[in-house]
Amino acid sequence: MTVQMSHNEYPAAPPWVGKQEAETAELGPLPFGGTVPPYGSPENKHGGLLVRFPHAMAGDVRPPGPSWRPVVGWTFFLSVLGVGSAIRRSGQARVYGRSPAAYWVAFLAALLGGAAFWWVLIAEVALPIYQNAREDRATAAVQEKVLSDGRVEAAVGTTVKTGGCVPVGDRGADGLRPYDCTFQLADGRSAAIHIEADTDGVWKTVA
C-alpha cells in the first residue's frame, strides 16, 4: 500500500543532519579554543603564520633595523669597501620593514668625510714627514761626499779635520738645494764654502 504525503510533510534537510548535530552536541567543546571566530573578528587571526613576521599582521611593533654606525666605521677606514656593510644592513632593514635610506646616507657621509680626513692627513702630516726624512738623508750624503772626495782639501791646501753642511734654501726645480759648509782645518784655520747639491750628494760650488 502506498502512503501519499503532501509537499509540506516532506523533510527539508537530509536525514543525516539531525544525527550529525546530535553527535556534535554530545562531543562538547571543540579542542584548541572551540569554534572558529567569524571572518573579520579581532579573534580571527588565521593567516598570521603565513607571513614571515606574524606580529606585523597583528599590529605589534616591528623589530628595529640594524645599527648604521658600523657602516660609518667600515667606510671611514676602508673607503668604498664599506659599501658591503651598507648593502647587507640595508637588506636586513627591508626584511624588517624599515627604510634603507639611513644606511646609504651614512655610507655617503662617511665616504666624503673619510676622504677629506685622509687627504688632510697625507698632505699636511705624512708628506712633510717623508720630505723631511728624505732631505735629512740628502744632507748626510752631501756632507759625506764633501768631506771625502778631497776637493776641499785641494782648495785649502791642508787636511780637513771636521766639517758640516746645512741647507739654506729649498730644493729647486732642477733638483739642486743650496748648502753652507764650514770646516776646521788641521792648521787651526777654518774655511767655508757655498755649494749646491742634489739628493744623491753630487755637489758643486757656487759664488
C-alpha positions in Angstrom: 0.0 0.0 0.0 1.3 3.4 -0.9 1.0 6.3 1.5 0.7 9.7 -0.1 2.1 12.8 1.7 1.6 16.4 1.0 4.6 18.5 0.0 4.5 20.2 3.4 5.2 17.0 5.1 8.5 16.2 3.1 11.7 16.8 5.2 13.5 20.0 4.3 17.0 18.7 5.3 18.9 15.4 4.5 18.2 12.7 7.0 21.8 12.7 8.4 21.7 16.4 9.5 19.8 15.8 12.7 22.1 12.9 13.6 25.3 15.0 13.0 24.0 17.8 15.2 23.3 15.3 17.9 26.8 13.8 17.7 28.4 17.2 17.7 26.4 18.2 20.8 27.5 15.0 22.6 31.2 15.8 21.9 31.1 19.1 23.9 33.6 22.0 23.4 35.9 21.6 20.4 39.6 21.5 21.1 42.0 24.4 20.5 39.7 27.2 21.5 36.3 25.8 20.4 34.6 27.2 17.4 36.3 29.4 14.8 35.6 33.1 15.2 33.8 34.8 12.2 35.8 36.4 9.5 36.8 39.9 10.4 36.5 39.4 14.1 39.5 40.5 16.2 39.8 37.0 17.5 40.2 35.6 14.0 43.9 35.5 13.4 44.0 32.9 10.6 46.8 33.7 8.1 49.1 35.3 10.7 51.5 32.4 10.3 51.6 32.8 6.5 53.9 35.8 6.7 57.5 36.0 7.9 56.7 38.1 10.9 53.1 37.3 12.2 53.3 40.1 14.8 53.4 42.6 12.0 50.0 41.3 10.8 48.7 41.5 14.4 49.7 45.2 14.7 52.6 44.7 17.0 55.8 46.9 16.8 58.1 45.9 14.0 61.6 44.8 15.0 64.2 47.6 14.9 66.6 47.7 12.0 70.3 47.1 12.4 72.5 50.0 13.5 74.0 52.3 10.9 77.1 53.0 12.9 79.2 50.1 11.7 78.6 51.4 8.1 80.3 54.6 9.2 83.2 52.8 10.7 83.9 50.4 7.8 83.6 53.2 5.2 85.8 55.7 7.2 88.7 53.2 7.3 88.1 51.2 4.1 86.6 53.9 1.9 84.4 52.4 -0.9 84.8 48.9 0.5 82.3 50.0 3.2 79.6 49.6 0.6 79.4 45.9 1.5 78.3 46.8 5.1 75.7 49.2 3.7 74.2 46.7 1.3 74.0 44.0 4.0 72.4 46.2 6.6 70.0 47.9 4.2 68.8 44.5 3.1 68.2 43.5 6.7 66.3 46.7 7.2 64.0 45.9 4.3 63.3 42.5 5.7 62.2 44.1 9.0 60.0 46.6 7.1 62.4 49.5 7.7 63.7 52.1 5.3 67.2 51.5 4.0 67.9 55.2 3.4 69.7 55.8 6.7 72.5 53.3 5.7 73.2 54.9 2.4 73.2 58.3 3.9 75.7 57.0 6.5 77.8 55.5 3.7 78.0 58.6 1.6 78.7 60.9 4.6 81.4 58.6 5.9 82.9 58.3 2.4 83.2 62.1 1.9 84.3 62.8 5.5 86.9 60.0 5.4 88.3 61.2 2.0 88.7 64.7 3.4 90.3 63.5 6.6 92.8 61.2 4.9 93.7 63.8 2.3 94.5 66.3 5.0 96.4 63.7 7.0 98.5 62.8 4.0 99.1 66.3 2.7 99.7 68.0 6.0 101.3 65.3 8.1 102.6 62.2 6.2 104.0 64.0 3.2 106.0 66.6 5.2 107.4 63.9 7.4 108.5 61.9 4.3 110.1 65.0 2.7 112.0 65.9 5.9 113.3 62.4 6.2 114.4 62.4 2.5 116.1 65.8 2.9 117.9 64.6 6.1 119.3 61.7 4.1 120.3 64.0 1.3 122.2 66.4 3.7 124.0 63.4 5.2 125.1 62.3 1.7 126.3 65.8 0.8 128.4 66.0 4.0 129.9 62.6 3.4 130.9 63.5 -0.2 132.2 67.0 0.6 134.5 65.6 3.3 135.7 62.5 1.4 136.2 63.5 -2.2 139.3 65.6 -1.5 138.2 68.7 -3.4 138.0 70.9 -0.3 141.5 69.8 0.9 142.9 70.5 -2.5 141.4 74.0 -2.4 142.6 75.0 1.1 146.0 73.2 0.8 145.7 71.2 4.1 143.9 68.4 5.8 140.3 69.0 6.9 139.7 67.8 10.4 135.9 68.3 10.8 133.1 69.9 8.9 129.4 70.0 8.2 126.8 71.4 5.7 123.4 72.9 6.5 120.7 73.6 3.9 120.0 77.3 3.4 117.1 77.1 0.9 114.5 74.9 -0.7 115.3 72.4 -3.4 114.7 74.0 -6.9 113.1 72.6 -10.0 116.5 71.4 -11.2 116.7 69.1 -8.1 119.5 71.2 -6.5 119.5 72.6 -3.0 121.9 75.3 -1.6 124.1 74.4 1.4 126.6 76.3 3.5 129.5 74.2 4.6 132.1 75.1 7.2 135.3 73.2 8.1 138.0 73.1 10.7 141.5 72.6 9.2 144.5 70.8 10.6 146.5 74.1 10.8 143.9 75.7 13.0 142.2 77.7 10.4 138.5 77.5 9.4 137.0 77.6 5.9 133.5 77.9 4.5 132.1 77.3 1.0 128.7 77.7 -0.5 127.5 74.8 -2.6 124.5 73.3 -4.4 123.8 69.5 -4.4 121.2 67.0 -5.5 119.6 64.3 -3.4 122.5 61.9 -4.1 125.1 64.2 -2.7 126.6 65.3 -6.0 127.7 68.9 -5.4 129.3 71.9 -7.0 130.5 75.2 -5.6 128.6 78.4 -6.3 129.6 82.0 -5.9 
